[in-house]
Amino acid sequence: MNPDLFQNPLRRWGKLKDGKRRPTVLVKELRERDRRRMLRHFLDLEDSDRLLRFGSVLPDEQITHYVNRIAFSRDMVFGVYNRVFRLVAVGHLAFAPRDESKSAVTVKERVAEFGVSVSRSARGLGIGSKLFERAAIHCRNNDVDTLYMHCLSSNKTMMHIAKKAGMEIHRDYGEADAYLKLPPANPASMLQEALDEQFAVLDYTLKANRRAAVKWLGRLIGRK
């Protein structure tokens, strides 16, 4: 397991890479009010991206059905908004009861499966990894010790995330299953998740208010 997944978020955000400061990636829990923007994000994915995210090129109707069926009371959905308040990445953490095939891996009552998509304009910033980190810490803090990912073997982004996290990967007939065993929660993991969400909510509020102000000024100028 990669220890960087669970380090202090303030220290992580201050890291430098290649002498340059990378843009801060703040991951926020998505709720019912974000469903419309989630749908827009998925519908904007190109066919090749839909194939990698869903395992097949889903038509718009099936994507709409998928988004409408997401149960926020059961699953967790995380997202990243860019500076113009556009949802550019979505990570879906789906929980399910442990079945017989998972009995050898965990004794917990639930397991979790993670899927992620990042808009083309936001790639190369480590957003997918940040979403995975947030999903992993949430699992830890909610008594889930096994996190799964299922994807096509050709999905280089997901394979990179899995290898970086130290996940055990099994490939079969062009598909790959990966799982990560998570340590139990502790005060540090609880604090980390709370801080991550508080910073993300503050960022979300500032961007939403700025967007509302720009719209208001636009309407005001339009009346003159």
C-alpha positions in Angstrom: 0.0 0.0 0.0 1.3 3.5 -0.9 1.6 5.6 2.3 1.2 8.8 0.3 -2.5 8.0 0.0 -3.1 8.8 3.6 -0.7 11.6 4.4 -1.6 15.0 5.8 -3.5 16.9 3.1 -1.9 20.3 3.9 1.5 18.8 3.4 0.5 17.1 0.2 -1.0 20.2 -1.3 2.3 22.1 -0.8 4.4 19.7 -2.8 6.5 20.9 -5.7 7.1 18.8 -8.8 9.8 19.6 -11.4 10.3 22.9 -9.7 6.7 24.0 -10.4 3.7 24.1 -8.1 0.9 22.0 -9.5 -2.7 23.3 -9.3 -4.4 22.4 -6.1 -7.0 19.6 -6.6 -9.9 19.8 -4.2 -12.3 16.8 -4.1 -15.8 17.5 -2.9 -18.7 15.1 -2.1 -21.4 15.4 -4.7 -25.0 15.5 -3.8 -28.4 15.6 -5.5 -28.0 19.2 -6.5 -24.9 18.1 -8.5 -26.7 15.5 -10.6 -27.4 17.8 -13.5 -23.7 18.7 -13.8 -22.8 15.0 -13.4 -25.0 14.2 -16.4 -23.4 16.9 -18.4 -19.9 15.7 -17.6 -20.7 12.1 -18.7 -22.5 13.2 -21.8 -19.5 15.3 -22.8 -17.3 12.2 -22.8 -16.1 11.1 -26.2 -16.8 7.5 -27.4 -13.3 6.4 -26.5 -13.6 7.8 -23.0 -17.1 6.2 -22.5 -15.5 2.9 -23.5 -12.8 3.2 -20.8 -15.2 4.4 -18.1 -18.1 2.0 -18.6 -16.5 -0.9 -20.5 -18.6 -0.1 -23.6 -19.7 2.9 -25.6 -22.9 3.7 -23.8 -25.4 5.8 -25.7 -26.7 9.0 -24.2 -29.9 7.3 -23.0 -28.1 4.7 -21.0 -25.8 7.3 -19.5 -28.8 9.4 -18.4 -30.3 6.2 -16.9 -27.1 5.5 -15.0 -26.8 9.0 -13.6 -30.5 9.1 -12.6 -30.2 5.8 -10.7 -27.2 6.8 -8.6 -28.4 6.6 -5.0 -26.6 9.3 -2.9 -28.0 7.7 0.3 -26.1 4.5 -0.4 -23.1 5.3 -2.6 -20.5 8.2 -2.4 -19.8 10.3 -5.4 -16.9 12.7 -5.5 -16.1 15.5 -8.0 -13.7 18.2 -8.9 -14.8 21.6 -10.2 -12.5 23.8 -12.2 -12.0 27.5 -11.8 -15.1 28.4 -14.0 -17.3 26.1 -11.9 -17.5 23.2 -14.4 -17.5 19.7 -13.1 -14.4 18.1 -14.8 -14.1 14.8 -12.9 -16.4 12.3 -11.2 -15.5 9.4 -9.0 -18.3 7.0 -8.1 -17.7 4.8 -5.0 -20.4 2.1 -5.0 -20.9 -0.1 -2.0 -22.3 -3.6 -2.1 -22.7 -6.6 0.3 -19.8 -9.0 0.3 -20.5 -12.0 -1.8 -18.9 -15.5 -1.9 -16.2 -14.4 -4.4 -14.9 -11.8 -2.0 -14.9 -13.9 1.1 -11.3 -14.8 0.7 -10.3 -11.2 0.6 -12.3 -9.6 3.4 -14.5 -10.5 6.4 -16.3 -7.1 6.4 -20.0 -6.9 5.5 -19.4 -4.5 2.6 -17.0 -4.0 -0.2 -16.6 -0.9 -2.4 -15.9 -0.5 -6.1 -14.5 2.7 -7.6 -14.9 4.2 -11.1 -13.6 7.5 -12.3 -13.8 9.8 -15.3 -11.8 13.0 -16.0 -12.7 15.5 -18.8 -10.0 15.7 -21.5 -9.3 19.4 -20.6 -8.4 18.4 -17.0 -6.1 15.5 -17.6 -2.5 15.3 -16.6 -3.0 17.0 -13.2 -3.3 13.9 -11.1 -7.1 14.4 -10.6 -7.9 10.7 -11.0 -5.4 9.8 -8.3 -6.8 12.5 -5.9 -10.3 11.1 -6.4 -9.0 7.6 -5.6 -7.3 8.9 -2.5 -10.5 10.5 -1.3 -12.5 7.3 -2.0 -9.9 5.2 -0.1 -9.9 7.4 3.0 -13.7 7.4 3.0 -13.7 3.6 2.9 -11.3 3.4 5.8 -13.4 5.7 7.9 -16.6 3.7 7.2 -15.4 0.2 8.1 -14.7 -1.0 4.5 -11.2 -2.5 4.2 -11.3 -3.6 0.5 -11.5 -1.3 -2.4 -12.0 -2.7 -5.9 -11.6 -1.3 -9.4 -12.7 -3.1 -12.6 -11.7 -1.8 -16.0 -10.4 -2.7 -19.4 -6.7 -3.7 -19.4 -6.2 -1.0 -22.0 -7.3 1.7 -19.6 -3.8 3.2 -18.9 -5.1 5.8 -16.5 -6.9 3.3 -14.2 -3.9 0.9 -14.5 -1.6 3.8 -13.4 -3.8 4.6 -10.5 -4.0 1.0 -9.4 -0.2 0.5 -9.6 0.5 3.8 -7.9 -1.7 2.7 -5.0 -0.1 -0.7 -4.7 -3.3 -2.6 -5.7 -3.2 -6.2 -6.6 -4.1 -6.5 -10.2 -5.6 -9.6 -12.1 -6.0 -9.5 -15.8 -8.2 -11.8 -17.8 -9.5 -11.6 -21.4 -8.8 -7.9 -21.9 -10.2 -6.8 -18.5 -8.6 -6.2 -15.2 -9.7 -6.4 -11.6 -7.7 -4.7 -8.9 -8.1 -4.5 -5.2 -6.5 -2.7 -2.3 -6.5 -3.7 1.3 -7.0 -0.7 3.5 -5.9 -0.1 7.1 -8.5 0.6 9.8 -9.6 4.2 10.6 -7.7 6.3 13.1 -8.0 9.9 14.4 -5.6 11.1 11.6 -7.7 9.5 8.8 -10.9 11.0 10.3 -9.3 14.4 10.5 -7.9 14.2 7.0 -11.3 13.4 5.5 -12.9 16.2 7.4 -10.3 18.7 6.3 -10.4 17.6 2.7 -14.2 18.2 2.6 -14.1 21.5 4.4 -11.5 23.0 2.0 -13.4 21.6 -1.0 -16.7 23.1 0.3 -15.1 26.5 0.7 -13.6 26.3 -2.8 -17.0 25.2 -4.2 -18.8 28.1 -2.4 -16.3 30.7 -3.7 -16.6 29.4 -7.3 -20.4 29.3 -7.1 -20.6 32.8 -5.8 -18.2 34.1 -8.3 -20.1 32.5 -11.1 -23.4 34.0 -9.8 -21.8 37.4 -9.6 -20.5 37.2 -13.2 -24.0 36.3 -14.4 -25.6 39.1 -12.4 -23.1 41.6 -13.8 -23.8 40.3 -17.3 -27.5 40.8 -16.9 -26.9 44.3 -15.4 -24.7 45.4 -18.3 -27.2 43.9 -20.8 -29.9 46.2 -19.5 -27.9 49.3 -20.3 
